[in-house]
Amino acid sequence: MHNLFKYLLLTLVSVNCCIGSNILFVSPVPSPSHHIWNRALAFGLVNKGHNVTLIGPDQDKVPKPANYTHILLEDIYDDLHDSFDINAFSSYSALRMMYEFEEWCLFSCKKLLKTNGLRRLLDYPPDFKFDLIIFDVTAGTCFYPLMHKLNYPPSVAVTAFLLPTYVANNFGNHLYPAYIPWYGLPYTTEMNFVQRVWNFVYMHFDIWLRYVKQYASEHDAAKEIFGENIPSMKELERHLSLVLTNTDPILDHPQAVAPNFIPVGGLHTRKSNNIPEDLQKLLDNAKNGVIVFSLGTNVRSDKLDKNIQKALLEAFSKISETVIWKFESELENLPKNVIVRKWLPQNDILGHPNVKLFIGHGGALSTQESIFHGVPMICIPFFVDQHINTRMIVKRKLGVSVDFKSITAGYMLRKLREILDDPTYRENMQKTASRFKDRTETPLERGIFWIEYVIRHGGANFLNTPARDYPFYVSSGLDVFVFLLLISIISISIFLKLIQLILKLFSTKTKVKVN
């Protein structure tokens, strides 16, 4: 009886040790989709009784729980929305995209560091204690010095950007350039030799560019705010002991991950609920089914070329299904079956039984929502991981791809008919959705467990593999391979020289004997 009481007491202590913990969630990536994913994790922690302070550049348009605080990093989007033209992405090379992404990260970093929101956080009383910091590590390191400022509480990294190469490398996961494509290349797991060469080059150049150039530049920018004596970004990053990644072998290309990588792909997905009344009525009354069209949060439909917009409307006018299009401004000459809204509760709408098809940009969160609800897709990719996600959707016959540069009314209509008339796509999506949901815990529950695990144990550095501290050529065994190759070449060379010498001596003796 005494042992049973002792066990129950220890269990109660271990469970309650992190309930009501103060968690700082650093979500600085200027991307509404990243905020949606991070907010889902933050709200999940709030629902478990934790006090979460989220700092980021996105306004929260949903009701805030009582123990959730949002600190706005203001005016970040002012200069970013007009910094690229989606119609020009067709001419972007992978190398140019890599450099521009690095420059965009540094540009947004400098703006983030000068916000009143960050000053508000830095003005917290010195005796206020955060029990854990969560960092979105997708785009930059400029807020890493918060760990130093807050006396190094246990810290966790997260990324909604699948598992980018630089995150995998920096946290000690092996790279698999032979069959895992770099996020900026339109490859699948089945690459030919030339593609594998390019994949290898881009993967490692991306790592070098970030490690050498971006880390140093952001460290210089951060010193203006946090002081000259802050440790290097690489040293600060070493205090992040665990990574939650938006990956899942059912949703993405399967790959092995180290123990400190926790796959929580589709963490933001959930059952449909709370659809606005006007949209609920539209969905319920759509006798011929519904097509949902949304290009996500970073790509605006109203920025598409006018000829493309016209071609899409013409194609939609020739089908009987109702089309609900997320279009950010006014749109004239709409066909009777096309409904335009400036904002859509995408996840909730996709869960309605009348939805037959989802037209999207191939972003990670959108494809995961579509798979979760078993809705086949037409993907119109523009940049970064959208091409990889689209190739995966096409390869598994979960949908089809559309090249936005080639859109005409006839081309789009053929793609629509292909999905709507072939039940294979929907059947494949339903099977994939069933596999994804068949698990002992949801991705959100898994993510929350491991965050609380880090709080309970004061970090999780014991899960890190030695590869995190080794250079690539050591962790991959490349140095040993090169050494053995050189030894083999030298040995073979010596052996051939000896054979040549013996033959020469034998030839000389033969000549002497003949003479």
N, C-alpha and C positions, 0 to 999 in steps of 0.2 A: 504493500500500500504506500509505503514511504517512497519507494522508487517510482511508482506511478505518479505520485504528487510532484516529485522532483522533475520527471519527464514533462509533465503538463506545464510546470512553471517555466522550464527552459524553452519549451515550444512557444509559450505565450510571450516570453521576452524576445525570442528571435523574430517572431512575427511583428511585434509592436515596436521593435527597435527603430524602424524607419518609417512608421506611420506618422504623418504630420511633419515629415522632413521638409525643410526649406530648399527648394530646387530652383536654380537659375538656368533658364533655357535660352541660350544665345543663338538666335536665328537671324543672322545678318544678310542672308542671300536675298538680293532684290528680285524675287520671283514669287508671285502669288501662289503658284502650285507648291513650291517648297513650304510656304507658310501653312497651306492646307494640311500637308502631311505632318509637319512639326506640331501644328495645333492639335491634330488628332491624338498624337502621342502625349502632348501636354494635358489635354482634357482627360485622357485615360488615367494619367497620374493624379490629376485633381479628384477624379471619381474614386480613387483609392485612398483619399484622405490627405494627400500631400498639398503643400502650399507652393504653387508654381508661379514664378515671375518670368515672363517671356519678353525678351527685348528683340525687336525687329522692325523692319520698315513698312510692314503691312498693317493697315487698319483692320480691326476685327469687326465684322458685320453681323456676327452671331452673338446671342446672349452670353455674357461672361459669368462663369460660376463664382461663388462668393470667395473662394480661396485661390482665385486666379488673378494675377496682376499683369497688365500689358503695358510695357514701356515702348512708346513709338520712337523709332529713329526717323525723324521727320524729313520730308522733301527729297527723299533719295531718288524717286522716280522722275523728278522734273527733267533731268538731262538724259535719262536712259531710254525713255519711250521712243524718242525720235533718233536714237543713235544707230538704228539699222533699218534697212528696207527689206521686207520679207521677199519681195519680188526679185531681189538681187542675189538671193542665196544660191541660185543655180550656178553662179559664176565663182562661188567661194571654193577654193581648194582647202584640203584638210590642213595644210600647213598654215595658210592664212587664218583659218578659223582658230587654230591653236594659239597663234600670236594674239589675235584679237580678243580671245577669251581671257588670256593672261592680262592684257591691257585693261579689259573691262573689269576684271577682278581688282586690279590696283586702283583704277579710277573710282569704283564704288567703295573700296576700302577707305580711301582718303576722305570721301564724303561722309561715310559712316562715322569715322573717328571725330568729326567736327560737329556732330549733332548734339542738340540739347538733351536728347534722350540718353545718350551715353553719360553726359555730365550728371544727369539726375541719378543714374546708377552709381557713379563714382562718389556722389555726395551722400550715399547711405551712411548711417552712423558707423563708426569704426568697430563698435561692439556687435554689430549685426552679423550673423553667421549664416552662410549658405552651407548646407550639408552635402550638396552635389552641384556640379555644373555640367550641363549638356551643351555641346558645341555642334552646330551644323558645320561640317568641315568641307562642304562641297566646293566652295568658291574662294576661300581665302583664310588667312591666319591672323588678320590684324587685331582680332579680339582675344587671341591667346594670352596676352599679358594680364587679362583679368584673373587668371589662375594665380599669378604672382601677387597681384594686388589683394586677392582674397585669401592669401595664405595657403594656397594649394589644397583645397578640398578635393575629395575624389571626383574624377571627371570622366565623362563618357562622350564619345564621338557618334554622330549620326549623319547619314546622308540619304536624301530621297532620290539621288541621281544614280540609281542602281548601285554598282560597285565600280567607280572609276579607277583607272589604272593607278593613278598617283596615290589614291587612298589605300588601295590594296598593297602597294609597294611600301608606303610610309609606315603602315601598321604591321608589316611582317608577313603578308600573304604572298605566296609564290605567284608569279605571272605565268600565263599559259598562252603565249602568242601563237602557238601552233593551231589552237582551236577556239580561243576566246577573242573576238574582234575588239580592237580599240574603239572607244565610243564615237570617234569622229569619222570612221570609215564604214561604208555601206556593205560590210561583209557579213557572212554567216559563219557557223562553226565549220563549214566545209569550204576551206580555202585551198586554192592551188598554190604552187610553189612561189610564184611572183607575189601573190597576195600575202602569203605568210612572211615574205621578206619585208614588204611595206608595213605590214602589221607590226613586226618586230621593231622596225626603225621608228615608227611613230610612237609606239608604246614607250620606248626608252628615251626618245627625245623629249616627249611630254614630261616624263619624270625629271629629266635633267633640267628642262626649262623652269619647272616649278621649284625644284630644290635649289638651284643656283641663282636664278634671277628673281622669281616671285617672292621667295622667302626673304631674301635680302632687302628687296624694295619695300615690302610691307613692314619689315622690322624697322627700317629707317622712318617710315611714316608713323609707326606706333610710338617710337621714342619721343615724338613731339607731344604726345598726350600722356604716356605712362612713365616717361623719364628715361634718361640716358642709360641707366644701369639695368634695364630689363634683360633677362637671358635671351639667347637666340630662339628663333621660332622652332627650330628643330629640337632644342632642349626642352622648351615648353610643351611641345607636342608629345614628348615622351611620357608626360604625366597623364595623357589620355590612354586609359588601359583597355578600353573595350570599344567596339564599333558596332552600331546597329545599322545594317545595310538594307536598302529597299530592294532586296533580291529574294527569289524563291525558285527552286529548280523546276517547278510547274509553270511559272510565269516567264522565266528567262532561260538563257543557255546554262545548263547545269555546270557547276565548277566546284572544285574542292576549296574549302576555306579553313583557315587556322582557327584554333579554339577561341581566340579573342574577337572573332567576327560572328555576329549573331544575325542570321538572315530573318528579316521581318517584312518581306515583300508583301505589298497590299495591305499594310498596316491601317491605312485610311479607309479601306472598303468596309461597307456595312450594308445591312438590309435597308430597303427603301422605306422611307417614312417622311411625314411632314411635307408633302408636295403642296405648293401653293394652290389655292382653290381653283384659280382660273386654268392652271396647267393640268390639274387633276381632272377637271371637266373635259379639257381637250383630249387627254389621253384616254379617258373612259369612253368617249363618244367617237373615237377614231375607228370606224367599222373596218377599214382596209389596212389598219396597222399604222405605225408611226416610225419615221426615220428621224433620229436625233443628229444634228450637225453642229459641232463645236470644235474650234481650233485651239482650245485651251485658254490659258491665262496670259501667255507671252506672245502668242501670234493672234493678231486681230483680223477677223474676217473683213472688216471695212477697209483694211489696208491692202487687200488684194486688188490686182489690176481690174479696172472696170470691165474689160472684155471677159475676164474670168468670171466675175460676178454675174454678168449677163448670160454667159454660157451655162453656169450652174442653174440659174433660175429657169432657163429654157428646158434643161434636162428634167428638172423637178416638175415642170408643168406637164410632162408627158407620162407621169406615173400616177397611180390612184392613191398611194399612201400619203398621209399627212406628214409634212416636213417641219420640224421645229428647229429653227436656225438661231444659234447665238450670234447675233450681229450687233456690234457695239454702237451703231448710229442708225439714222433713218435709212430705209431702203424702199425705193419706189417701184411701181409696176410689178407688185407681187402676184404670182399665180394664186388661185383660190385655195390651193392645198398647202401653201407655205405660210408659216407663222413665224414671226421674228420677235425675239426677246433680247434685251441687252445683257441679261444674266440668266443662267440656268442652274438649278440644283442638279448637276449632271448625274451624280451617283444615284440620287433618288429617282430621277426620271428613267435611267437605264434599267432600274429594277421593276418597272411597270410591265405587266405581261403583254401589252399591246405593242411594245417596242420591237421592231423587226431588224433594225440595222442602226449602227452607229458610224457616222462619218467623222473622223478625227484626224489629228496631226501626227498620231503615233507616239505621243509623249508617254513616259512610263506610267504616270498616274492614270491617264485616260485608258490606256490599254489594260491596265490591271482592273479598273472598274468594269470595263467591257467584258473581260474574261470572268470576273467574279459573278456578273449577272448573266453570263452565257449569251451575249449579244454579238453576232458577227460584225466585222468591221470593214470599212473602206478607209485606208490610211493615206493621208496626203502629207508626207514628211517634208520638212523644210531644212532642219539643221540638227547638229549634234546627235544625240542618241535616238532621235526619231527615225533615222534611217535603219539603225540596227533593230529597233523594236518592230518596225514595219517588215523587215526581212524575216524576222522570226514569226510574225503573224502569217505571212504568205507561205513560208516553208511548212508550217504546221496546218495549212489550209484552214485557218480561222478567219481569213478575210483576203482582200485583194489590195493592191497598191495602185495609187494614181500619181502620176508625175504632174505637179501643178503647172509646170511650164507647157504641158501638152494638152491642157484641159480645153475641150470643145464640148458643145452640147451632145453631139453624137458619141464622143469618147466616154463622157460621164454616164450617159444613158446605158451604154453597153456594160459598164462596170456595175451600175445599179441593178440591171436585169440579171447579171451573172450571180450576184449575191442573193437577190430576192427569189430567183427561179430555181436555184440549186440548194436543196435542203442539206447537203453535205456540210456546208459552212456552219449552219446553226447546230447541227448534230455534233460536230467537232467541238464547237464552243461549249455546248452543254456538258460534254464529257470532260473537257478541261476544267470547267467550273466545279464539277462534282469532285474531281481529283484534288483541286485546290482546297475545297472546304472539308475534305475528309482528313481530319487531324485531331489530335487530342487537345489542342489549344489554338486560339486565334493568334495571328501575328502580333496584334496589339497586346494580348496577354503575355506572350513571350517577351516582348520588348520591356513591358513593365516589370516582369519578374527579374530580368537581368539588371535593370536599373536599380531595383531594390537590393539585388544581390551585391552590387558594387557599394551601395550605402552600408549594408550590413557588414561587409568585410573590409571597408576602408579602401576600396580599389580592387582591381583584378589583374595586376601586373603578372601574377603567377600563371596566367593563361597565355601570356605572350610567348611566341616561339623565339629562339635565338636569331632567326632570320631577320627580325626587326632591327637588330643592331649590326647586321652584316651588310657589306656592299653586295650588289647584285651578283658579281662574278664569284663571290665566295658562297653565298646562299644557294646558288644554282649549281655549284660544283664546276663552274666553267674554268676556274683556275687549275683545278686538278685535271680536268679533261685536256686543257692546253698543255699542261706539264707532261702528262702521259703521252700525248700526241708528239710532243717534241722529243721525248725519250725514245718513242717508237721510231721516229724519223731518223734520229741520230744513230740508233742501234742498227736500223736497216742500212743506213749509209755506210756505217763501219763494216757491216757484214758484206755489203756489195764491194767495198774497197778491198777487203781481204780476199774475196773471190777473184776480183780483178788482179790483185797482186799475185795470187797463187797461179792463176792462168798465165800471167806474164812470166813468172819464174819457170813454169812448166814449158812454156813456149821457148824460152831461152835455152833450157837444158836440151830440148828436142833438137834445136838448131845446132848446138855444140856437138851432139851425138852424131847428127847427120854429116856435119863437116868432118 
